[in-house]
């Protein structure tokens, strides 16, 4: 039962990331407030950035998102096409 709850939670977060990317390309920093709605301290932000990168890369590897490197050196993820 707990494993299914975790799977459901993860699917919901991935859907929220996809929805954010529908508005335009998103960096990991852009996605943090989508995944974490509460205020984060610096320590928590470090972990949150890792989670954001992991979610974006999972969707990228599944070919649900495309990844591009901006002139500012930041990777952003958007819908393919």
N, CA, C and O atoms as a GROMACS GRO file, in nm:
protein
  324
    1UNK      N    1   0.082  -0.119   0.000
    1UNK     CA    2   0.000   0.000   0.000
    1UNK      C    3   0.087   0.126   0.000
    1UNK      O    4   0.062   0.218  -0.078
    2UNK      N    5   0.188   0.132   0.085
    2UNK     CA    6   0.274   0.250   0.092
    2UNK      C    7   0.349   0.269  -0.039
    2UNK      O    8   0.368   0.382  -0.084
    3UNK      N    9   0.392   0.160  -0.101
    3UNK     CA   10   0.465   0.171  -0.227
    3UNK      C   11   0.374   0.233  -0.334
    3UNK      O   12   0.419   0.317  -0.412
    4UNK      N   13   0.249   0.193  -0.337
    4UNK     CA   14   0.156   0.251  -0.435
    4UNK      C   15   0.135   0.400  -0.408
    4UNK      O   16   0.123   0.479  -0.501
    5UNK      N   17   0.131   0.439  -0.281
    5UNK     CA   18   0.119   0.581  -0.247
    5UNK      C   19   0.239   0.659  -0.300
    5UNK      O   20   0.223   0.769  -0.353
    6UNK      N   21   0.357   0.603  -0.285
    6UNK     CA   22   0.479   0.669  -0.334
    6UNK      C   23   0.478   0.679  -0.487
    6UNK      O   24   0.516   0.782  -0.543
    7UNK      N   25   0.434   0.573  -0.554
    7UNK     CA   26   0.425   0.576  -0.700
    7UNK      C   27   0.324   0.682  -0.746
    7UNK      O   28   0.350   0.756  -0.841
    8UNK      N   29   0.212   0.688  -0.679
    8UNK     CA   30   0.110   0.787  -0.712
    8UNK      C   31   0.163   0.929  -0.693
    8UNK      O   32   0.146   1.015  -0.780
    9UNK      N   33   0.229   0.952  -0.580
    9UNK     CA   34   0.288   1.083  -0.551
    9UNK      C   35   0.388   1.121  -0.660
    9UNK      O   36   0.389   1.235  -0.707
   10UNK      N   37   0.472   1.028  -0.700
   10UNK     CA   38   0.574   1.054  -0.802
   10UNK      C   39   0.508   1.085  -0.937
   10UNK      O   40   0.551   1.179  -1.005
   11UNK      N   41   0.407   1.010  -0.976
   11UNK     CA   42   0.336   1.036  -1.101
   11UNK      C   43   0.272   1.176  -1.100
   11UNK      O   44   0.274   1.246  -1.200
   12UNK      N   45   0.217   1.214  -0.986
   12UNK     CA   46   0.155   1.346  -0.974
   12UNK      C   47   0.259   1.457  -0.990
   12UNK      O   48   0.233   1.556  -1.057
   13UNK      N   49   0.376   1.439  -0.930
   13UNK     CA   50   0.482   1.540  -0.941
   13UNK      C   51   0.531   1.550  -1.085
   13UNK      O   52   0.554   1.660  -1.136
   14UNK      N   53   0.547   1.436  -1.151
   14UNK     CA   54   0.590   1.438  -1.291
   14UNK      C   55   0.487   1.511  -1.378
   14UNK      O   56   0.524   1.586  -1.468
   15UNK      N   57   0.360   1.488  -1.351
   15UNK     CA   58   0.254   1.557  -1.425
   15UNK      C   59   0.259   1.708  -1.401
   15UNK      O   60   0.237   1.786  -1.493
   16UNK      N   61   0.288   1.749  -1.279
   16UNK     CA   62   0.300   1.891  -1.247
   16UNK      C   63   0.418   1.954  -1.320
   16UNK      O   64   0.410   2.067  -1.366
   17UNK      N   65   0.529   1.881  -1.330
   17UNK     CA   66   0.645   1.931  -1.403
   17UNK      C   67   0.610   1.945  -1.551
   17UNK      O   68   0.644   2.045  -1.613
   18UNK      N   69   0.542   1.846  -1.607
   18UNK     CA   70   0.501   1.854  -1.747
   18UNK      C   71   0.410   1.976  -1.768
   18UNK      O   72   0.425   2.048  -1.867
   19UNK      N   73   0.319   1.998  -1.679
   19UNK     CA   74   0.227   2.111  -1.690
   19UNK      C   75   0.304   2.243  -1.687
   19UNK      O   76   0.274   2.335  -1.764
   20UNK      N   77   0.403   2.252  -1.600
   20UNK     CA   78   0.486   2.374  -1.594
   20UNK      C   79   0.559   2.396  -1.726
   20UNK      O   80   0.572   2.509  -1.772
   21UNK      N   81   0.606   2.287  -1.786
   21UNK     CA   82   0.681   2.298  -1.912
   21UNK      C   83   0.590   2.333  -2.029
   21UNK      O   84   0.639   2.378  -2.133
   22UNK      N   85   0.460   2.313  -2.016
   22UNK     CA   86   0.366   2.354  -2.120
   22UNK      C   87   0.364   2.506  -2.134
   22UNK      O   88   0.334   2.558  -2.242
   23UNK      N   89   0.394   2.577  -2.025
   23UNK     CA   90   0.395   2.723  -2.027
   23UNK      C   91   0.521   2.778  -2.094
   23UNK      O   92   0.526   2.895  -2.131
   24UNK      N   93   0.621   2.695  -2.110
   24UNK     CA   94   0.747   2.736  -2.171
   24UNK      C   95   0.861   2.661  -2.107
   24UNK      O   96   0.843   2.596  -2.004
   25UNK      N   97   0.980   2.669  -2.166
   25UNK     CA   98   1.095   2.596  -2.114
   25UNK      C   99   1.125   2.634  -1.968
   25UNK      O  100   1.118   2.751  -1.930
   26UNK      N  101   1.157   2.533  -1.890
   26UNK     CA  102   1.180   2.549  -1.746
   26UNK      C  103   1.317   2.496  -1.707
   26UNK      O  104   1.359   2.391  -1.755
   27UNK      N  105   1.386   2.569  -1.621
   27UNK     CA  106   1.510   2.520  -1.561
   27UNK      C  107   1.474   2.444  -1.434
   27UNK      O  108   1.360   2.447  -1.388
   28UNK      N  109   1.572   2.376  -1.377
   28UNK     CA  110   1.549   2.307  -1.250
   28UNK      C  111   1.505   2.408  -1.143
   28UNK      O  112   1.417   2.379  -1.063
   29UNK      N  113   1.567   2.526  -1.143
   29UNK     CA  114   1.530   2.628  -1.044
   29UNK      C  115   1.385   2.672  -1.064
   29UNK      O  116   1.314   2.700  -0.967
   30UNK      N  117   1.341   2.679  -1.188
   30UNK     CA  118   1.202   2.716  -1.216
   30UNK      C  119   1.103   2.612  -1.163
   30UNK      O  120   0.991   2.646  -1.124
   31UNK      N  121   1.145   2.487  -1.162
   31UNK     CA  122   1.057   2.375  -1.125
   31UNK      C  123   1.051   2.354  -0.973
   31UNK      O  124   0.956   2.293  -0.923
   32UNK      N  125   1.151   2.404  -0.900
   32UNK     CA  126   1.151   2.383  -0.754
   32UNK      C  127   1.020   2.427  -0.689
   32UNK      O  128   0.963   2.348  -0.613
   33UNK      N  129   0.968   2.548  -0.715
   33UNK     CA  130   0.842   2.586  -0.649
   33UNK      C  131   0.721   2.505  -0.696
   33UNK      O  132   0.618   2.503  -0.629
   34UNK      N  133   0.733   2.440  -0.810
   34UNK     CA  134   0.626   2.351  -0.856
   34UNK      C  135   0.623   2.226  -0.768
   34UNK      O  136   0.516   2.178  -0.730
   35UNK      N  137   0.740   2.176  -0.735
   35UNK     CA  138   0.751   2.053  -0.656
   35UNK      C  139   0.740   2.078  -0.505
   35UNK      O  140   0.692   1.993  -0.430
   36UNK      N  141   0.785   2.196  -0.462
   36UNK     CA  142   0.788   2.228  -0.319
   36UNK      C  143   0.723   2.364  -0.298
   36UNK      O  144   0.780   2.467  -0.334
   37UNK      N  145   0.604   2.363  -0.241
   37UNK     CA  146   0.528   2.487  -0.226
   37UNK      C  147   0.563   2.564  -0.099
   37UNK      O  148   0.526   2.681  -0.087
   38UNK      N  149   0.632   2.503  -0.007
   38UNK     CA  150   0.669   2.572   0.118
   38UNK      C  151   0.803   2.643   0.100
   38UNK      O  152   0.878   2.614   0.007
   39UNK      N  153   0.832   2.735   0.190
   39UNK     CA  154   0.960   2.804   0.189
   39UNK      C  155   1.071   2.705   0.225
   39UNK      O  156   1.054   2.622   0.314
   40UNK      N  157   1.183   2.715   0.156
   40UNK     CA  158   1.295   2.624   0.178
   40UNK      C  159   1.417   2.703   0.224
   40UNK      O  160   1.445   2.811   0.173
   41UNK      N  161   1.489   2.646   0.321
   41UNK     CA  162   1.615   2.708   0.359
   41UNK      C  163   1.724   2.660   0.262
   41UNK      O  164   1.696   2.577   0.175
   42UNK      N  165   1.844   2.709   0.276
   42UNK     CA  166   1.950   2.676   0.181
   42UNK      C  167   1.977   2.526   0.176
   42UNK      O  168   1.997   2.471   0.067
   43UNK      N  169   1.978   2.461   0.290
   43UNK     CA  170   2.003   2.316   0.295
   43UNK      C  171   1.893   2.240   0.221
   43UNK      O  172   1.921   2.150   0.142
   44UNK      N  173   1.769   2.276   0.246
   44UNK     CA  174   1.656   2.211   0.179
   44UNK      C  175   1.657   2.241   0.029
   44UNK      O  176   1.621   2.155  -0.051
   45UNK      N  177   1.698   2.362  -0.008
   45UNK     CA  178   1.702   2.399  -0.149
   45UNK      C  179   1.801   2.311  -0.225
   45UNK      O  180   1.778   2.278  -0.342
   46UNK      N  181   1.909   2.274  -0.161
   46UNK     CA  182   2.007   2.185  -0.224
   46UNK      C  183   1.942   2.053  -0.263
   46UNK      O  184   1.959   2.006  -0.375
   47UNK      N  185   1.868   1.994  -0.172
   47UNK     CA  186   1.799   1.869  -0.200
   47UNK      C  187   1.686   1.890  -0.302
   47UNK      O  188   1.664   1.805  -0.389
   48UNK      N  189   1.617   2.002  -0.292
   48UNK     CA  190   1.507   2.031  -0.384
   48UNK      C  191   1.559   2.045  -0.528
   48UNK      O  192   1.494   1.998  -0.621
   49UNK      N  193   1.674   2.108  -0.544
   49UNK     CA  194   1.732   2.120  -0.678
   49UNK      C  195   1.764   1.982  -0.735
   49UNK      O  196   1.741   1.957  -0.853
   50UNK      N  197   1.817   1.894  -0.653
   50UNK     CA  198   1.845   1.758  -0.697
   50UNK      C  199   1.718   1.686  -0.742
   50UNK      O  200   1.718   1.616  -0.842
   51UNK      N  201   1.612   1.705  -0.667
   51UNK     CA  202   1.483   1.644  -0.703
   51UNK      C  203   1.431   1.702  -0.834
   51UNK      O  204   1.380   1.628  -0.919
   52UNK      N  205   1.443   1.832  -0.850
   52UNK     CA  206   1.396   1.896  -0.973
   52UNK      C  207   1.474   1.845  -1.094
   52UNK      O  208   1.414   1.813  -1.197
   53UNK      N  209   1.606   1.837  -1.081
   53UNK     CA  210   1.689   1.786  -1.191
   53UNK      C  211   1.650   1.642  -1.223
   53UNK      O  212   1.639   1.605  -1.340
   54UNK      N  213   1.630   1.561  -1.121
   54UNK     CA  214   1.593   1.420  -1.142
   54UNK      C  215   1.460   1.408  -1.215
   54UNK      O  216   1.447   1.328  -1.307
   55UNK      N  217   1.361   1.488  -1.176
   55UNK     CA  218   1.231   1.482  -1.243
   55UNK      C  219   1.242   1.527  -1.388
   55UNK      O  220   1.186   1.463  -1.478
   56UNK      N  221   1.313   1.636  -1.412
   56UNK     CA  222   1.329   1.685  -1.549
   56UNK      C  223   1.403   1.584  -1.636
   56UNK      O  224   1.365   1.560  -1.750
   57UNK      N  225   1.509   1.525  -1.581
   57UNK     CA  226   1.585   1.428  -1.659
   57UNK      C  227   1.506   1.301  -1.685
   57UNK      O  228   1.518   1.243  -1.792
   58UNK      N  229   1.425   1.257  -1.590
   58UNK     CA  230   1.342   1.139  -1.614
   58UNK      C  231   1.250   1.163  -1.734
   58UNK      O  232   1.238   1.078  -1.822
   59UNK      N  233   1.186   1.279  -1.735
   59UNK     CA  234   1.095   1.312  -1.845
   59UNK      C  235   1.172   1.330  -1.977
   59UNK      O  236   1.121   1.297  -2.084
   60UNK      N  237   1.293   1.382  -1.969
   60UNK     CA  238   1.377   1.398  -2.087
   60UNK      C  239   1.418   1.262  -2.143
   60UNK      O  240   1.409   1.240  -2.264
   61UNK      N  241   1.463   1.172  -2.056
   61UNK     CA  242   1.502   1.038  -2.101
   61UNK      C  243   1.384   0.960  -2.158
   61UNK      O  244   1.401   0.874  -2.245
   62UNK      N  245   1.264   0.990  -2.109
   62UNK     CA  246   1.142   0.927  -2.163
   62UNK      C  247   1.096   0.997  -2.291
   62UNK      O  248   0.995   0.959  -2.349
   63UNK      N  249   1.171   1.099  -2.334
   63UNK     CA  250   1.141   1.175  -2.455
   63UNK      C  251   1.010   1.253  -2.446
   63UNK      O  252   0.948   1.285  -2.548
   64UNK      N  253   0.968   1.282  -2.323
   64UNK     CA  254   0.849   1.364  -2.303
   64UNK      C  255   0.884   1.512  -2.301
   64UNK      O  256   0.799   1.598  -2.322
   65UNK      N  257   1.012   1.541  -2.274
   65UNK     CA  258   1.062   1.678  -2.278
   65UNK      C  259   1.187   1.683  -2.364
   65UNK      O  260   1.255   1.582  -2.385
   66UNK      N  261   1.216   1.802  -2.415
   66UNK     CA  262   1.343   1.824  -2.483
   66UNK      C  263   1.428   1.911  -2.392
   66UNK      O  264   1.376   1.983  -2.307
   67UNK      N  265   1.558   1.903  -2.410
   67UNK     CA  266   1.650   1.980  -2.327
   67UNK      C  267   1.735   2.068  -2.418
   67UNK      O  268   1.784   2.022  -2.521
   68UNK      N  269   1.752   2.194  -2.378
   68UNK     CA  270   1.837   2.283  -2.456
   68UNK      C  271   1.922   2.366  -2.360
   68UNK      O  272   1.880   2.403  -2.250
   69UNK      N  273   2.043   2.394  -2.406
   69UNK     CA  274   2.137   2.474  -2.327
   69UNK      C  275   2.127   2.619  -2.372
   69UNK      O  276   2.151   2.650  -2.489
   70UNK      N  277   2.092   2.706  -2.280
   70UNK     CA  278   2.078   2.847  -2.312
   70UNK      C  279   2.213   2.917  -2.321
   70UNK      O  280   2.314   2.863  -2.277
   71UNK      N  281   2.214   3.035  -2.377
   71UNK     CA  282   2.335   3.116  -2.387
   71UNK      C  283   2.392   3.148  -2.249
   71UNK      O  284   2.510   3.179  -2.235
   72UNK      N  285   2.306   3.142  -2.147
   72UNK     CA  286   2.349   3.170  -2.010
   72UNK      C  287   2.407   3.047  -1.940
   72UNK      O  288   2.443   3.054  -1.823
   73UNK      N  289   2.416   2.934  -2.013
   73UNK     CA  290   2.473   2.813  -1.956
   73UNK      C  291   2.376   2.730  -1.876
   73UNK      O  292   2.417   2.635  -1.808
   74UNK      N  293   2.247   2.763  -1.881
   74UNK     CA  294   2.144   2.693  -1.804
   74UNK      C  295   2.066   2.600  -1.897
   74UNK      O  296   2.022   2.641  -2.004
   75UNK      N  297   2.051   2.475  -1.855
   75UNK     CA  298   1.966   2.383  -1.928
   75UNK      C  299   1.821   2.413  -1.895
   75UNK      O  300   1.784   2.432  -1.779
   76UNK      N  301   1.739   2.416  -2.000
   76UNK     CA  302   1.595   2.432  -1.984
   76UNK      C  303   1.524   2.321  -2.057
   76UNK      O  304   1.572   2.271  -2.159
   77UNK      N  305   1.412   2.282  -2.005
   77UNK     CA  306   1.337   2.170  -2.057
   77UNK      C  307   1.200   2.218  -2.103
   77UNK      O  308   1.131   2.291  -2.032
   78UNK      N  309   1.163   2.175  -2.222
   78UNK     CA  310   1.034   2.214  -2.277
   78UNK      C  311   0.972   2.099  -2.353
   78UNK      O  312   1.032   1.992  -2.367
   79UNK      N  313   0.854   2.123  -2.401
   79UNK     CA  314   0.783   2.020  -2.477
   79UNK      C  315   0.852   1.998  -2.611
   79UNK      O  316   0.900   2.093  -2.672
   80UNK      N  317   0.858   1.874  -2.656
   80UNK     CA  318   0.919   1.847  -2.787
   80UNK      C  319   0.834   1.908  -2.900
   80UNK      O  320   0.714   1.930  -2.887
   81UNK      N  321   0.902   1.932  -3.008
   81UNK     CA  322   0.828   1.979  -3.125
   81UNK      C  323   0.864   2.110  -3.166
   81UNK      O  324   0.809   2.162  -3.263
   0.00000   0.00000   0.00000
